């Protein structure tokens, strides 16, 4: 990037949602080059192609280039030990936001951009978008004076970016609160039709995902990023402190689990229509028999077979027969 271009460029945290779309359009109207930054969370498939994500489609519609950052172990360490604590479930929203902003700052410096922008609106989200917290995030991220919120700029102190004339403050907005009426009117003005609805929330706010992730942090010392992704797949059961299993719910999940068969400590494939089972941990006496009862519990209703193939990492498969039953109350006790 040439120096003259860099003086009028920004890194925008871009989710593809309405607020970030509007922030981009406001900056583009001021002839500022916008580079979108999108974070692919560990709950996305490891083989996902960024071009297949909805955010990619929207970035092309408004003609901004994108940079994608896949969150890995560094991100998970923050999730496991957040300095600002958790929300209702396992959502460390403040620390997560700080991580995104610090990565944006690194990209800003690497690209020679002038500032970082976000689509945040004062008062829209309780944990991270109250005015005092927005100020705290600016300080803690190292972006003092260089973090612009175009949708709420006029209810916040002017940034250095505005004072230096890189951005015209008069052309920014002063939104606050949870109403989205003004945003929808702006979307019409910019010709943004069929824009995404407000996000339903981060996976970490989901109670089921939160329980499963707590289980990983508690029982799996050397978890992999595959372990984290698979929290979103199948039914999860904790059989013992040493052993957890993931039982697929349908053919799509069968196929998805089988993609990562080599990552499992053991893997079960039925010789009949039924679920594949991903095993993580140490198998002790009686464990396979109990898993066999779970396998039979979830086989297709019309099936009568009981044989299954058990794979142990690095060893040939053995064929065994499942037998016995397990009650719903027993299953419930084991389910994570």
C-alpha positions as CSV (number, residue, x, y, z in Angstrom):
1,X,0.0,0.0,0.0
2,X,1.4,3.4,-0.9
3,X,1.8,6.0,1.8
4,X,-0.7,8.3,0.3
5,X,-3.3,5.5,0.3
6,X,-2.5,4.5,3.8
7,X,-3.3,8.0,5.1
8,X,-6.9,7.3,4.2
9,X,-7.4,3.7,5.0
10,X,-9.0,1.7,7.8
11,X,-9.2,-1.8,9.2
12,X,-12.9,-2.6,9.9
13,X,-14.0,-5.4,12.1
14,X,-16.5,-6.7,9.6
15,X,-19.1,-9.4,10.5
16,X,-21.3,-8.9,7.5
17,X,-24.1,-7.8,9.8
18,X,-26.1,-4.6,9.2
19,X,-24.0,-2.4,11.6
20,X,-20.7,-3.3,10.1
21,X,-22.1,-2.9,6.6
22,X,-23.3,0.6,7.5
23,X,-19.9,1.5,9.1
24,X,-18.2,0.4,5.9
25,X,-20.5,2.5,3.7
26,X,-20.1,5.6,5.9
27,X,-16.3,5.3,5.6
28,X,-16.4,4.6,1.9
29,X,-18.5,7.7,1.3
30,X,-15.5,9.7,2.7
31,X,-13.2,8.0,0.2
32,X,-11.5,6.0,2.8
33,X,-10.1,2.6,1.8
34,X,-11.7,0.0,3.9
35,X,-10.2,-3.5,4.6
36,X,-12.5,-5.9,6.3
37,X,-11.3,-8.2,9.0
38,X,-13.3,-11.3,9.9
39,X,-12.6,-13.8,12.7
40,X,-13.3,-17.5,12.0
41,X,-14.1,-19.0,15.4
42,X,-12.9,-22.5,16.3
43,X,-16.5,-23.7,16.1
44,X,-16.5,-23.4,12.3
45,X,-15.5,-26.4,10.3
46,X,-11.6,-26.6,10.0
47,X,-12.0,-27.0,6.2
48,X,-14.3,-24.1,5.7
49,X,-13.5,-21.9,2.7
50,X,-13.8,-18.2,3.6
51,X,-15.3,-17.6,0.1
52,X,-18.2,-19.8,1.1
53,X,-19.1,-17.7,4.2
54,X,-21.9,-15.2,4.0
55,X,-19.6,-12.4,5.1
56,X,-17.6,-12.9,1.9
57,X,-20.7,-12.4,-0.2
58,X,-21.5,-9.1,1.5
59,X,-17.9,-7.8,1.3
60,X,-18.1,-8.3,-2.5
61,X,-21.4,-6.5,-2.7
62,X,-20.0,-3.4,-1.1
63,X,-16.6,-3.9,-2.7
64,X,-14.2,-4.1,0.2
65,X,-11.3,-6.5,0.4
66,X,-11.3,-9.0,3.2
67,X,-8.7,-10.6,5.5
68,X,-9.7,-13.7,7.5
69,X,-8.1,-14.7,10.8
70,X,-8.8,-18.2,12.1
71,X,-8.9,-18.2,15.9
72,X,-6.8,-21.0,17.3
73,X,-5.1,-22.0,20.5
74,X,-4.1,-18.5,21.5
75,X,-7.8,-17.5,21.3
76,X,-8.9,-20.6,23.3
77,X,-6.4,-19.7,26.1
78,X,-8.2,-16.4,26.5
79,X,-11.6,-18.2,26.5
80,X,-10.3,-20.6,29.2
81,X,-8.8,-17.9,31.5
82,X,-10.5,-14.5,30.8
83,X,-9.2,-11.6,32.8
84,X,-12.6,-9.9,32.7
85,X,-14.7,-13.0,33.6
86,X,-17.7,-14.6,31.9
87,X,-21.2,-13.5,31.0
88,X,-24.2,-15.7,31.7
89,X,-22.6,-18.9,30.2
90,X,-19.0,-19.3,29.0
91,X,-18.9,-16.1,27.1
92,X,-15.9,-13.8,28.0
93,X,-17.2,-11.0,25.8
94,X,-14.8,-8.3,27.0
95,X,-11.7,-10.4,26.6
96,X,-12.9,-11.8,23.3
97,X,-13.5,-8.2,22.0
98,X,-10.0,-7.2,23.2
99,X,-8.5,-10.1,21.3
100,X,-10.2,-8.9,18.1
101,X,-9.2,-5.3,18.6
102,X,-5.6,-6.2,19.3
103,X,-5.4,-8.4,16.2
104,X,-6.9,-5.5,14.2
105,X,-4.2,-3.2,15.6
106,X,-1.6,-5.6,14.4
107,X,-3.1,-5.7,11.0
108,X,-3.4,-1.9,11.0
109,X,0.3,-1.6,11.6
110,X,1.2,-4.2,9.1
111,X,-0.9,-2.7,6.4
112,X,0.1,0.9,7.2
113,X,-3.6,1.8,7.7
114,X,-4.6,4.9,9.7
115,X,-7.1,3.6,12.2
116,X,-9.4,0.7,13.2
117,X,-13.2,0.9,12.9
118,X,-16.1,-1.1,14.2
119,X,-19.9,-1.2,13.8
120,X,-20.5,-0.9,17.5
121,X,-23.4,1.2,18.8
122,X,-23.4,2.7,22.3
123,X,-25.8,0.8,24.6
124,X,-26.7,-1.9,22.1
125,X,-25.0,-4.8,24.0
126,X,-24.8,-4.8,27.8
127,X,-21.3,-6.3,28.3
128,X,-19.2,-4.6,25.6
129,X,-21.1,-1.6,24.2
130,X,-21.8,0.6,27.2
131,X,-20.0,3.9,26.9
132,X,-17.6,3.2,29.8
133,X,-16.7,-0.2,28.4
134,X,-16.1,1.1,24.9
135,X,-13.6,3.6,26.4
136,X,-12.0,0.7,28.4
137,X,-11.7,-1.4,25.3
138,X,-10.0,1.5,23.4
139,X,-7.5,1.9,26.1
140,X,-6.7,-1.7,26.8
141,X,-6.4,-2.6,23.1
142,X,-3.7,0.0,22.6
143,X,-5.9,1.9,20.1
144,X,-6.3,5.1,22.1
145,X,-7.4,7.7,19.6
146,X,-7.3,5.2,16.7
147,X,-10.5,3.3,17.3
148,X,-13.5,4.8,15.5
149,X,-17.2,3.8,15.9
150,X,-18.8,5.6,12.9
151,X,-22.4,4.8,14.0
152,X,-21.9,6.3,17.5
153,X,-19.0,8.7,17.0
154,X,-21.0,11.9,17.9
155,X,-21.9,10.5,21.4
156,X,-18.3,9.6,22.1
157,X,-15.2,11.8,22.4
158,X,-13.5,12.7,19.1
159,X,-10.7,10.4,18.2
160,X,-7.3,11.4,17.0
161,X,-8.4,10.2,13.5
162,X,-11.2,12.8,13.5
163,X,-8.9,15.5,15.0
164,X,-6.3,14.9,12.3
165,X,-9.0,15.3,9.5
166,X,-8.6,11.7,8.2
167,X,-12.4,11.3,8.9
168,X,-14.9,14.1,8.9
169,X,-16.8,13.9,12.2
170,X,-19.7,15.9,10.8
171,X,-20.5,13.0,8.4
172,X,-20.5,10.4,11.2
173,X,-23.6,9.3,13.3
174,X,-24.6,9.6,17.0
175,X,-26.7,6.4,17.5
176,X,-27.2,4.9,20.9
177,X,-29.5,2.3,22.4
178,X,-31.1,-0.9,21.1
179,X,-33.5,0.5,18.5
180,X,-32.5,-0.3,14.9
181,X,-34.9,2.0,13.2
182,X,-32.2,4.4,12.0
183,X,-30.0,1.6,10.8
184,X,-32.9,0.1,8.7
185,X,-33.6,3.6,7.2
186,X,-29.9,3.9,6.3
187,X,-29.9,0.4,4.7
188,X,-32.7,1.6,2.4
189,X,-30.7,4.7,1.6
190,X,-27.6,2.7,0.7
191,X,-29.6,0.1,-1.2
192,X,-28.8,-2.7,1.2
193,X,-31.7,-5.1,0.8
194,X,-32.1,-8.5,2.4
195,X,-29.3,-7.8,4.9
196,X,-28.6,-10.3,7.6
197,X,-30.7,-10.2,10.7
198,X,-29.0,-9.3,14.0
199,X,-26.9,-12.3,15.1
200,X,-28.4,-14.8,17.5
201,X,-25.3,-14.8,19.6
202,X,-21.9,-16.3,19.9
203,X,-21.7,-20.1,20.4
204,X,-20.2,-19.5,23.8
205,X,-23.5,-18.0,24.9
206,X,-25.2,-21.3,24.1
207,X,-25.8,-23.4,27.2
208,X,-25.1,-26.7,25.5
209,X,-21.9,-25.5,24.0
210,X,-20.8,-24.0,27.3
211,X,-21.4,-27.2,29.1
212,X,-19.4,-29.2,26.6
213,X,-16.6,-26.7,26.6
214,X,-16.4,-26.8,30.4
215,X,-16.1,-30.5,30.1
216,X,-13.2,-30.2,27.7
217,X,-11.4,-27.7,30.0
218,X,-12.0,-30.0,33.0
219,X,-11.1,-33.4,31.6
220,X,-9.0,-33.1,28.4
221,X,-5.5,-31.8,29.2
222,X,-4.2,-31.7,25.6
223,X,-7.3,-30.8,23.6
224,X,-7.0,-30.1,19.9
225,X,-8.9,-27.6,17.8
226,X,-10.8,-30.6,16.4
227,X,-12.1,-31.2,19.9
228,X,-13.3,-27.7,20.0
229,X,-15.0,-27.8,16.6
230,X,-16.7,-31.1,17.4
231,X,-18.5,-29.5,20.3
232,X,-21.0,-28.4,17.7
233,X,-21.5,-31.9,16.3
234,X,-23.6,-34.8,17.7
235,X,-24.7,-35.9,21.2
236,X,-21.9,-35.7,23.8
237,X,-21.6,-38.2,26.7
238,X,-19.1,-38.3,29.6
239,X,-18.8,-42.0,30.5
240,X,-15.9,-41.6,33.0
241,X,-13.4,-39.0,33.9
242,X,-11.1,-40.6,31.4
243,X,-13.6,-41.1,28.5
244,X,-16.0,-39.0,26.5
245,X,-17.9,-40.0,23.3
246,X,-19.6,-38.1,20.5
247,X,-22.6,-39.9,18.9
248,X,-23.8,-38.7,15.6
249,X,-27.5,-37.8,15.0
250,X,-27.8,-38.3,11.3
251,X,-25.9,-39.2,8.1
252,X,-24.5,-35.7,7.7
253,X,-23.0,-36.0,11.2
254,X,-21.8,-39.5,10.5
255,X,-19.8,-38.1,7.5
256,X,-18.5,-35.2,9.5
257,X,-17.2,-37.3,12.4
258,X,-15.6,-39.7,9.9
259,X,-13.6,-36.8,8.5
260,X,-11.8,-36.7,11.8
261,X,-11.6,-40.4,12.5
262,X,-7.8,-40.3,12.7
263,X,-8.0,-37.6,15.5
264,X,-10.1,-40.0,17.7
265,X,-8.5,-42.3,20.2
266,X,-11.1,-44.9,19.2
267,X,-13.8,-44.7,16.5
268,X,-16.9,-46.9,16.0
269,X,-18.7,-47.5,12.7
270,X,-21.8,-49.7,12.9
271,X,-22.4,-52.5,10.3
272,X,-26.0,-51.4,10.2
273,X,-27.8,-48.0,9.8
274,X,-26.8,-46.3,13.0
275,X,-24.5,-43.6,14.4
276,X,-20.8,-43.3,14.2
277,X,-19.2,-42.7,17.5
278,X,-16.0,-40.7,18.2
279,X,-14.1,-41.7,21.4
280,X,-11.8,-39.3,23.2
281,X,-9.8,-40.7,26.1
282,X,-8.9,-44.0,27.8
283,X,-11.1,-47.1,27.3
284,X,-11.3,-49.3,30.4
285,X,-13.0,-52.6,31.1
286,X,-16.8,-52.4,30.5
287,X,-16.6,-49.1,28.5
288,X,-17.1,-50.7,25.1
289,X,-20.0,-52.8,26.4
290,X,-21.7,-49.7,27.7
291,X,-21.0,-47.8,24.4
292,X,-22.6,-50.8,22.6
293,X,-25.9,-50.2,24.5
294,X,-25.8,-46.6,23.4
295,X,-25.1,-47.6,19.8
296,X,-28.2,-49.9,19.8
297,X,-30.3,-47.2,21.5
298,X,-29.7,-44.8,18.6
299,X,-29.7,-47.2,15.6
300,X,-32.4,-46.8,13.0
301,X,-35.7,-48.2,14.2
302,X,-36.0,-50.7,11.4
303,X,-32.5,-52.1,11.9
304,X,-31.8,-55.4,13.7
305,X,-28.1,-55.7,13.3
306,X,-25.7,-55.4,16.2
307,X,-22.1,-55.8,14.8
308,X,-19.8,-52.8,14.7
309,X,-16.2,-52.0,13.7
310,X,-14.0,-50.6,16.4
311,X,-10.9,-48.6,15.3
312,X,-8.1,-47.8,17.6
313,X,-5.7,-45.1,16.5
314,X,-2.9,-46.8,14.5
315,X,-4.3,-50.3,14.7
316,X,-6.5,-52.5,12.4
317,X,-10.2,-52.5,13.1
318,X,-11.9,-55.3,15.1
319,X,-15.5,-56.3,14.7
320,X,-17.6,-56.7,17.9
321,X,-21.3,-57.2,18.7
322,X,-23.3,-54.8,20.7
323,X,-25.8,-56.1,23.2
324,X,-27.9,-54.9,26.1
325,X,-30.0,-51.8,26.7
326,X,-29.6,-48.5,28.4
327,X,-32.5,-46.5,29.9
328,X,-33.3,-42.9,29.1
329,X,-32.5,-41.9,32.7
330,X,-29.1,-43.5,32.5
331,X,-28.4,-41.7,29.2
332,X,-29.5,-38.4,30.7
333,X,-27.0,-38.8,33.5
334,X,-24.2,-39.4,31.0
335,X,-25.1,-36.6,28.6
336,X,-23.0,-33.4,28.7
